[in-house]
Amino acid sequence: MRNILQALQRLVQEAAVAANAEKRALGIVSSIKRIMDVGVCSLYLVDDKGGLFMAATEGLQLDCVGSIRLELDEGLVGLIGRSQHPLNVQQASKHPNYRYFPKSGEQHFDSFLGAPVVHEGKLVGVLVVEQIADRKFSDDEESFLITAAAHLGSLRASDFEVQTHASDQEVDALPSQEKGRGVSVKGIAASAGIGIGKVVLLEGTKDLMLLKDSETDDVEAELALFENALTRVEADLTEGRERLKESLSEDVAEMFDIYAMMIRSAGFIGSIQKSIRERMSAVSALRKTVAQQVDKFQSMEDDYLRSRAEDVLNLGNKIYAHLSQKRQLDLPEGKPIVLVGSLISITDIAAYSSSSLAGIVSSDGSSLSHTAVLAKALGVPAVVGVRDVLELPEGEDIIVDGYQGEVHANPSDIVRSGFEELLHSETSLKAELAKLKELPAVTPDGVRVKLYANTGLMADISPGLANGAEGVGLYRSEIPFIVSDSFPSEDEQIQTYRKVLSSYASSSVCMRTLDAGGDKPLPYYEVSEENPALGWRGVRFTMDHTGIFMTQIRAMLRASEGIDNLSIMLPMISGVEEVEYCLRQIDDAIAQLKGEGFKLKRPLVGIMAEVPAVVAILPYLKGKVDFVSIGSNDMTQYILAVDRGNSHVTRLYDYLHPAVIDTVNEVVKRSQAIGVPVSVCGEMAADPCAAVLLLGMGLETLSMVAFSIPRMKWLIRTIPQQEAQKQLELARASSRPAETRARLEVFLREYELGELLRS
């Protein structure tokens, strides 16, 4: 029982990376049996009827797996499940709850110890160890099993979705066309839509990070090998850009240039070359540098910036593929395909014809990655974060549900038929929504709402314009800083900002000033804080770095010269003095530039309402700010004290919570009272249920991901504001977010807007 912590960490890590649920369960029991040196370890899981079935065992007869089942009032295992309390019994056969299964061979093991596995307050299963010796397990052994069960509970419940196994007779009784069908797994929706096609499995997409370090005796050969791999990846990027140029606008195609810039950055190449010169092999040097950069991005709390880690990992995998000369798969001729892998890069996507690409599925990844952006731009459904996906055989029929974030492998005829109907319905809906593109978002009772797009990558621009965005409600200016090796110069920033501003030349573009700091550390300027969410970020960071702030403001102003559509938004405002400081800096920058001969108009300047303290200071900002934009994501986290990226508490994150609804409503009222327009630029704006409430509050502008704009326009043009106001009052009178959402879903269906609930 030595090194318990290390043993537990290794156990959970091994479980997390297991290829599928069955292997995960078997790995768990095998490891615990070995660590505790016992005769038996078994894992029972809760099935869809609320009972417990044996999912894996090491030490009992293998045919027990899937066939032994207990209700929560049966046996010692059922007792643990019902009470959710550990049980340590010296002579199990004499316990009143003991139940014997003849085929198990369990009669040889009398010492019994079991602990419940609980995930987010719900029973997932029961972990059991048994020993032949007539003894009671020690306190240390009991503590270990309880701790192991607690660690396993930290995994997602879906990680344990092992299926019970029907008997041979039951399988033979099934209709032949239904055998082995109906495998469905849950992931994260990354690009909406329905895709039906054949699996093309991309191999080796995660191998790099699993490799052990190795050394070289020929430094020059390794340097040459690395340079050759870089050249080949650059060729892939150029070829991919060229192949997709007819399908993508220039700004989306520029993603390939961003990747090329990243791999040729001095910091990336220099770090790898330095390690090679220290006698590390090219592959090991690549893995080391990629791991360092991935760690930096993953330490960021902002979802958008954290997803950049996936870009780095994708690039590392592409370089590694050329270093190791991994094969590329050929396109199945004449068949719609779905790319499947652990990570799928933009070059993987570009390797296939967009007309034949029906979907994308990956076991890792983020809905905010470049891959997701490209999938959205191409109109390809994508689901990421799907465990067990790499077990699918190539050529398997597969359905990608980019609305619900689900994947259905080898679907039954009934399931396939249902999704084919959805696909037809989706195509028809898109055609109808496309007719709304040039129409304003006006309610039946005459209330006008502006619909803007959120962006941060040049690749986001084209989808926004294509979906009828009336401007940019949130431009995340961190990206030029993140992809650079140092703080970008004024001229470098101007080039980026000018492209965005000119793309929306006749509309407003709201640029948020640098929101970096403790929770979003820059790769070249690390900050260590115990609680970064409450630390040195947003204007707090830029107020302490006047030079950086002034350079960015000057770049924004110069980029807007002659276009004059810039608005500047200040993040993480919690005090009046912060606003006053930033306004002085902006006025100073304008004066400087006018003195240098630039012809500028003073931009509108507003704040983000994301810290609850903003509610109290809004009355004091009259005459100081030109607009207020509610960042509903951070606002919700701060009000509920919930980090939505923390799997332990993410279920508590809900912007339909009465505290969030009341706070957002109060921000709207107080903003209107000081005569400034107010908008929402978080996920709340794109949620149909929440959008009804925002409409009822009198929001004048909603900013969201481009895909959601046509759907929100349909909603606004269908629902009178007076009816939305009634729903707002009902929501404010409710204490339960789930009840509020259920009521709003019924309301949307009454207006024949039920299809929006799939998005």
N, C-alpha and C positions, 0 to 999 in steps of 0.2 A: 504493500500500500504506500510505497514511497512515491515522491514526486507526483502527488495527486493532481495538482493544478496542471502540470504539463500533460499528464495522461488525459485529463478531461479536455483540455484544449485540443489535443491531437484527435481525440474521439470526435468532437464536434466538427473539426475541420475535415476529417475524413468523411463524415456523414454528409457534410454540405456539398462536397464535390463528387459524391457517388453518382454513377451514371443514371440510375433510376431508383424508384422508391423501394423495390424489392432488394436491390443491392445495398441500399442505404440501411434498411432494417437488418439485413443479415450482417452487415459490417458492424453495426452497433452491438448486437448481441455477442458476436465473436470477440470484439474488443473487450467488452465488459467481463465476459467469461475468463479471458486471459488475464486481465488486470487484477480481478478479484480471486483468481485461482479457485473457481467453483466448478461443480459438475454440470450445472445447467444455467443458461441465461435465456430468457424468452421475452419477446415484446408482443403485447396484445394491443390492438388498435380499435378505436371506436368505429363501427360501421354506420351506414346510412340509416339503420333502424335503431340506433342508440345502444346496441349491444357491443360486446368486445369479442374480437376473433384473434386467433394466434396468427400474427403476421410473419414472425421469424423465430427460430429457436436454434440453439447450439447445445446439444446434449440430449434432447428428446428425439423421438422418431420423426423424420422429416415429413411423413404424410399427415402429421398433425397440422402443419401449416395450411391455413385457409379452411380447414375442416372443423377445428375445435372452436366452438362459439359459446359465450356465456352472456346471460342477461346481467344487468347490474345488481340483481338480487340473488345471483348464483355464485357459489364458490368463493374462495379467498380472493381471487382476482376481481370478481364482481364486487365484493365487499370494499376493496381498495378503491375501485372506480366510483362506487356510490358515495363513500365517505370522503374521497380525495384525501386520504390519510395513509401514511406508510403502515405496513404490517410486518412484524418480526415474530415468527412462530417457531418454537423449537421442535415440536412434533405436529406437523401440519395435518396428518391423518386423524388426529384426535380433536381437531378444531371443529365446532358445530357447523361451520360454513364450508368445510372441505368437500370437494367434489372430485371423484376419480374418473379418469378416462382410460379404459383398458389399453387402447392401442398406443398410448403415449409413452409407456415405460416409466411413468412418473412415480410408480410405487417404490422405486429404489431410492428416491430422494425425499427425505422427510423434513429437513431443515429448510424453512421457507422465509424469504425476505422480498417484499414488494414495495414499490413506490409509484404514485401517480405521475403521469406526464401531462402537464397542463400548459396550454398555449392561450394567452390573452384571456385567462379566467375560465376557459372551457377545457373539459377533459379531452385529451387526444388519445391517451392510451395508458397502459400499465406496464412497468418494467419489473421483471421478476428474476431473482436468482435462487437456486436450490442446491443443496448439498446432501450427500449420503449420510454423513456423520450426524448423530443425534446431538445436536448442539444448537444454541441460540447464536445468531450472528452478532458479532461485537458491535459496540457503539461506533467504532471507526468504520467498519464495513457498512453499517446502516447509514452513517453520514455520507459515505462515498456514493452509495446508490441513490440517496435522496438528491445529492448534488448533481450526479450524472443525469437524473431525470429532469432536474430543473434546467440544466444546460440544454438538454434535448428539447425542452419546452420552448427555448428561445428560437428554434427553427420554426419556419412557417408550417402551419397545419397541413398545407398542401404537399409539403415534403414527405408526409407519411401516408399518402393516398395509395396504399397497397390494396389491391383488390382481392376479395375472397375468390377461391378457385372452385369452379363447379366440378362435379364428378365427371368421369368419362361418359357415363350414361347421359348426364344432363347435356353435355356438349353434343353428343350424337343426336340428341332429340331436337337440337336447334335447326332451323332451316339452313341449308348449306350456304346461301348467300349472306347469312347474318353471322357466320362463325368468325370470331376474332375481330369483330367490328365494334365501333363505338368508343374508341379511345379518345378522350377529351382532356386537355390540360389547360390550366389557367396561366396567363402571363400579364403583361402590361401593354395596353393599347398604345402604339407609337405612331401609327398612321391609319386613319379611319377608312373603312370600306370592307367589302367582302371579296375574298380571292379564292378561287378553286383551281387546283392544278396538281402537278406531279412533283414529288420531292426531288430536289437536286441538293445533295449533301456536300457542303464545303468542308473539307477535311483539314485537320491540324490547325484550326483557327485559334487555339488557346495554348498550343504546345510551348510557346516561348517562355511563359512565366513559370512553367513546371520544370524547366531544365536546371540541372546543377551546374555550378561554375566549373570551367575547365581552363587550363593554361595552354600556351603555345610556345614553341621553340623558334618559330619563324614569324617574327613581328611584321616584316614587310609583306609577307604573303597574306597575312590576316588583314592588314590595312588595304591591300589591293582587293581582296575578296569582299570586304565591306564596301569599298568604293564601287565595285561592280554591281553589288546588290542595290545600292542607292540609285545608280544609273538606270537599272532595269525597272525599279519602282517608278522613277520619274517618267520613263517611257510608258509604263502602264497608265499613269495619270494623264499624260498627254493623249494617249490613244483613247482612253475612256472619255475624256472631255470632248474629243473629236466625234466619237461615236454617238454621244448624247446631245450634240449641239443643236440638232433639229428638234429635239424634245424639250430642251430647257432654254430659258432666257439666259442672257449673258451673265446676269448677276448670280444665278444659281450655278452656272457652269464654273464660276470663279471659285467655288469650293475646291475644285481640283488644284487651282493655283495656291489656295491656302495650305493644302496638304503639302504641295511641293515646297512652299516657303518654310513650313514647319520642319521638314526633314533636312533642309539645307541651312537651318538656323545654326549660327556659330555655337550656341550653347549645346545643342543636341549632338552635332557632329564632333565638336571639340571634346565633350565628355567621353564619347565612345572611343575616339582616337587616343585619348589620354590613357584610358584603361587598357587598350590594346598594347600601347607602348610599355605599359607596366606588366606585359606578358600575359594578359588575359586574352582568351580566344575572341574572335569577332562576335560570335553568337553570345558568349557570356557578357561581353562588354555592352552589347545591344540590350540584353536582358536587364543588366544593372541600371543603365541610363533610363530605359523605359519604366522600370519599376520605381525609380526615384521620381520621375515626372508624374507618373500615375498617382503615387502617394500624395504628392503636392496638391493635385487637383481634387482627389478624393477627400482631402481634409477640409475642403471648402463646404460650407453649409448651403450655399446657394445652389439649387438644383441645376440651373442652367449652366453654371460654371463647372460644377462637379462633373457634369456629363462630358466635359472636354477630356477627361481621363480616358474615355472610350476612344476618342480620336487618336490619342497618343498610342494606346494599346493596339488599335487597328493598324496604325503605321508600323509599329514594331513587328506585328505579325506579318505584314506584307514584306518587310525587309527580310524577316526570318525565312519566309517561304522561298525567297530567292536564294538566301544563303544555303538553305537545305534542299533547294530544287524540288519543292513539293509539286505534285502534278495539279493541273487545272482540269476540272471536269468539263465534258462536252455537253452542249445543250441537246436534250432529247428532241429530235426533229418533229416539228409540227404539233408540239404539245405545250399548253400553258404550264409554266413551271413556278415553283415556290422555292426560293433559296433558303436553306436550313443550315445553321451552324452555331457555334458558341458566340462568335462575334462576326459580323458581316460589315465589310468596309464599303466605301463608295466605289472603290475600284472593282470589288466583287460584283456590285450591282451593274457597273458600267460594262462588265464583260459579257453581258447578255442583252439581247434586244428588248427594249422597253415594251414593245408590242406583245412579247410573249411572257413577260414577267408578271405573274398573277399575284405574288405575295412574297413577304419576307418574314422569317421566323428565326429568332436567336435565343439562346439560353441565357446570354448576358445582354447588357446594353441598357440604354436609357431612352425615354420618349423625347429627350431634348438633344439627342446626338445629331451629328452631321448626317448619319445614315437615316435617321428619322426625318430630318428636313428634306433630304433628297427623295425619300420615299413619298413624302407628302407632295413635293413638287411634281413628281412623276405620276401621282395619283395611284400609288401602289400600296395596298393594305399591308401593315406591318405589326407584328406582336413580338415583344422582347421579354426577357426575364422568364422564359419558359423552361422549367426543369424537365429532364428526361427527353428533350427534343432530339438529342444526338443518337438516340436508340432507334430512330425511324430508319427503315431501309430506303435506299434510293429507288425512285420510281413509284413509291407509295402514293395513293390518292390522299390529298390533304386539303382542308378548308381553313382559311385564315379569316377570323372574325376580328377585324381591326376596330370595331365598335366596343365590344365587350372584352377584348384582350384575351380571346380564347382560340385554341387550335384544335381541330377535330381531324384525327388521322384515321385513314381507312374507314370513312363514314359509311353507315348503312344507307340503303337506297332512300329510306324515309328522311334521314338527316340531310342527305345530299339534295334531295328534292326541295326540302324546306329552305335551304340556303340558296339554291338556284332561284327560287321565288324571291327571296330577299335581294339577291343580286339584280334581278330584273326590276324590282321595286326601287332599289337604290339608283339604278341608271335612270329610271323615269323621274325620280325625285330630283336628281342633279340637273336634269334637263329643265324641269320646272323652276328650280331655284336660280338657274342661270338667267332666266327671263327677268329676275328681280335685280340683276346686277346694276343697272342704270337707274333703278327707281329708289327714291329716298325711303329711309326707315321711319315711317309715320304711322302712328296708331290709328285705328278706325275713328277715334274721337279727336284726331288732329294734333297729337303730340309728336314732335320731331325729336328723334334720337340719332346722334352721330355714331357710326360704327368705325372704329379705328383698329389698326393691327399692332400687335406687339412684335418687336424684332430685335435682333442683336447681331445677326449674320447677314451678309449681303444676300445669301441664299434665301432668306426669308422675304426679300422684297417682292420678287415676282409672284409668289402665291398670294401675297396681300393685294397686289394690284389686280390679279386675275379674279379674285373673289370679291372685288368691289370695295376694298378698304377706302375710306374717305380721308385717310391720313395715318400717321403713326402716333399712337398714344403712349408708347413706351419703347424707346431705343436704348438698349443696354450698352453703354459706352465702354464697358470693361473689356470687351473682346480685343480691341487694338492693343490694350495693355497686356492681356493674357498671352497673346501669341508672340509678343516681342521678347527679345532677350534683355531688354532694359526699358526704362520709361521712354515711350515713343516721343519723338520730337514734335514740335508744333506742325511742321510741314507733313510729317507722316500721318498725323491725326487728321489733318485737313483733307488729304486724299480720300480717306475712308468716309468721313462725315459728308463730304461733298457728293459722293455717289448716292448716299441715302437721301439727302435733301433734294438733289436734282431729280431723283426717281419720283418724288412726290412734289414736284415743283409748284403745283397749283393747290397744294393742301398743306396742312400743318404737320410738322414733325417735332415731336416732343422728345428731346434728348435728356436722359438722366445723367447727371454728372457722375464721375467715378464713384462706384459703390464698392470699394475694395477696402481691405483692412483685416482685422483679426479673423473674421469668419470667411473671408475670401482672399487669402494671402496671394500676392503676386509671386510668380516663380523666382523672381530675382530680388524679392524684398519680403523675407519671412518674418512673421510676427507670431509669438507664442503667447496664448492667453488661456486661462482656465475656463472662462465662459465667453467665448468669442461672440455669441449671439447678442450679448449685452455689452460688448466691448468696443474696440477701436475700429469703427467701420463708418461708411457713408461720409457725411459732412464732418464727423468727428476726426476722421483720418485726413481729409483734405484741408480742414482748418489748421491742422498741425503741419501741413505740407503746402504752404502758400504757393511755392513755385510750381508744383505739379498742378494745383487747381487753376492758377492763372494761365498756365500754358494751355490747359484743356479749354478753358473759357475762350481764350483768344482763338484757338483752332476752330471751335464751334462758330464763333462770330465771323471769322474770315471765310469759313466754308459756306456760310449763308449769304455772303455778299452778292447782291444782284438777284438772289432768289427770294430772300426775306421771308422764309416760312419757318424759321426756327423758334421753338419754345424751349426753355431750359427748366429742368425739373430737379429739385434738390432732395436727395434721399435721406431717410432716417432723421428727420427733423423732430426734435423734442423740446426745443426752447426758442423763444423769440430772438434771443441774442444770436443764435445760429443763422437765422434768416437774415438778420440785419448785417451780419458779417459777410455773408455770401453776396448780398445785394451791393455792398460797398465794393467788393472785389469785381463784380460784373460791371458796375459803373466805371471803375478804374480801368478795366480792360477796354471798354468802349472808348474812353477818353484817350487811352494810349493809341489805339488803332486809328481813330480819327486824326490824331496828331501825326500819324505815319501816312496819311493820305487815303485810308480806306473809307468807303462810303457805306455806312452801316445804319440800319434801323435797330432801335432797342428791341430785343426780343421780349416776348411775354415770359415771366418768371413765376413758377409755381412750386409747390411742395408736394411731397408724397406723404399721405396720411397712413402710416404703418405702425407708428408707436402710439399706444393709447393716450399718451400725454398730449398729443395734438388736439384732442377734443377740447381740453381745457384752455389751450392757448389760441384757438382759432379767433375768438373775438378780438384779440390783441393784434391780429395780422391784417385787419382792415386797412386798405390803402397801401399795404406792403407787398402782397402777392396778387397775382393775376388769375390764378386757378389753383384747385386742389385735386389731386389724383389719389384715390384710395388704393393702396397696395393690399388687396384683400388676403393674399397669402401670408405675409408677415403679420398683418393685423390680427388674423385669426390665431396664429401661433402665439403671439404675445398676450392676447386676451385670455386664451385657454391654457397658457403655459404648456403647450404641446409642440414638440419638435416633430413635424410630420415626416421627417426622414428617419425617425427612431421607431423601429418596428414594434417596440414594446408599448408605445402610446399612440401610434399613428391612427388607430381606430377612434381615438377621442377627437381627432381633428375634423371639425365639421363647421363650415361657415353658415349652416342653418341653425346653429346653436343660438338660443335667444339672446345671449350676451353679445354675440357678434352682430346679429341683426340689429339690435338696439344701438350698438356703437356706430355701425355704418350709417344707420338712419340719423343719428345725432350729428355725425360729421356732415351729412347732406344738409340738414337744417341749419347748422351753424355757418356753413359755407354760403348758403343762400342768404343768410341774415347779414353777412358782410359784403354781399354783392358780387361773389366770385363763382364762376361755373365749377362744377365738380364732376369727376368721372371715376370709373373703377377700371383698373388695369390688371387685376389678378384673375385667377381661375374662376372666381365667382361670376365674372362677366359672361363666361361661355357656358355656364351651367344653366340649362333651360329653367329649372325650378327656381334657382337663385335669381335669374334674370327677370322673372315675373315680379319678384319682390323689389328688385332695383328699379324696375319700371314704375312700380307703385310708389317708391320713394321720390320719384321725380328726377332720376339721374338723366343728365343731358348727353353724356358720352359714355360709351362702353368700348374698351379696348381689349382685344383677345387674339388668339392664334388665328391665322388667316382662314383655315378650314371652317371655323365656326361662324364666320361673318354671314354667309348666305342663310344659314339656319336661324341665326338670331334676327336677321331682317324679316324672315318669314314670321317668326314669333311676334315681333313688334307690330308688323302690319296686320296681324290677326287679332291681337288682344287689346281691347280698349284700356286705357290707363285707369279709368274708373273701376273696372273689374280687378285690375292688378292691385289697386289700393285696398280693395276689400280683402284680397288674399294676404296682403301685408298685415292688416289688422288681425286676421285669424292667426297668422304666424307669430305675431308679437304676443298673442294671448296663450300660445302653446309653450309648454315647458320642455317638450321632447323633440329634438331634431328629426328623429325617424318619423314621428307623426306628421310633422310639417312637410317633409318630403313626400310622404304617401298622399297627403291631401293635395299637394301641388301637382303630383303626377295625375291624379284623377281630374283635376282642373284642366290640365293640358290636353288630356284625352277628350274631354268634353268639347274642346275647341278643335278637335281633329288634328292635334299636334303630337300625337303619340309617337310618331316616327322620330321626333327630336330626342326622345328619351334613350334611343339607341346610340346617340352620338356622345 
